[in-house]
Amino acid sequence: MHVHIFTLFPAMFQGPFHQSVIRRAVDRGLARIRIHDIREYAHDSHRTTDDYQYGGGPGMLMNPEPVFESVEAALSPYPEELRREIPVILLSPQGRPFRQNIAGELADSPGMALICGHYEGVDERIKEHLATDEISIGDYVLTGGELASMVLVDAVVRLIPGVVGSEEGVQGDSITSGLLQHPIYTRPPVYRDMEVPPTLLSGNHGEIAQWRRRQTLLKTLNRRPDLLKSAELTADDLKFLETHGYAGD
Ligand code: ADE
């Protein structure tokens, strides 16, 4: 997967992509990440990339020219057919909410171009005529799209086959399965009087599976009851949830 990131603050990306899983993905050639400095495409000698908004209003907006031209320069080497499959995503708090299913869809694409908005926002022509999608990572306002694009890249790259050790690791994720993950433990069995639940040490696989399923259901019921509406639940699951106060809607 080819990832192109367009930013006014390229230095912010030194670090997060050079560690851990993402670094391994890059080292193995499973992902290629290029950071493009939008300022290099500024039209004037002061390298201006922002301006006041027409009609008056607070803050500065990103000018269209450097953004259009930096994205076009990065994507033009791709054959037309491939280019059409590369989403151009603007990160902004007005975008559609980022979810695990979107990460999964993006992981299937040959690449993605991420535009990090800044200041009060970007000229609307970038949204209408350059970006093919607009994504928000949550209902809060960041100082810019840089951290949001890092979050998105992290969530997408780990889903590329071969990046995370076993497929199972990804499949069993919290959220991927539509429910929150049950508690998990490793050695030692007792640490400062804090014990691993005995069922997990019992060796009884049937009981362990039931314990995990029930913990998954309870945690989801307590923290994210909204997820239960679209989850695949068995009659047993429903019965168990109902005994814990779940009313079904
Ligand atoms: N830029 C500023 N806030 C953002 C958010 N919540 N998601 C994506 N991009 C942003």
Residues whose N, C-alpha, C, O or C-beta is under 5 A from the ligand:
A	BS01	ADE	L91 S92 P93 I135 S136 I137 G138 Y140 V141 L142 T143 G144 G145 A148
